[in-house]
Amino acid sequence: MATIEISCIEVWREISNYLDDEITADLRERMEAHFNVCAHCTAIFDGLRNVVHLVGDKEVFQMPEGFEKRLYKRIRKGP
């Protein structure tokens, strides 16, 4: 049986559910086939997976002195 293609938008809509293993086997197969051919979606998935891993790690990182002020200043300044 052939796998029906899935669009990037559909992948983005379901990527969190994919990570949580809360999708059907059919949708998982379609998404995995999409990841095999779409570097952009694969990069998004890898990034999201890394964020979930870091947030769930519970390890605290000490930021350098003044980092918070520099960060907020940069955010307010914009691109």
WOZI-V563462 format. One line per field, one symbol per residue. phi: phi as a letter, one per 20 degrees, with the letter a starting at -180 (. if undefined). psi: psi as a letter, one per 20 degrees, with the letter a starting at -180 (. if undefined). burial: 1 if it has 24 or more other ideal C-beta (glycine too) atoms within 12 Angstrom, else 0. A space follows every 50 residues. Layout:
phi = ???
psi = ???
burial = ???
//
This chain:
phi = .feefcegfffffdfffffeldcffffgffffffffddffffffffffff fffffffmeddeefgnggfffffffffnf
psi = pqppqqrgghghhjhghghjllrrhghgggghhghhiohghggggggghg gggghihjppppqqpjggghghggghha.
burial = 00000100001001100110000000000110011001001001100000 00000000000000000000000000000
//
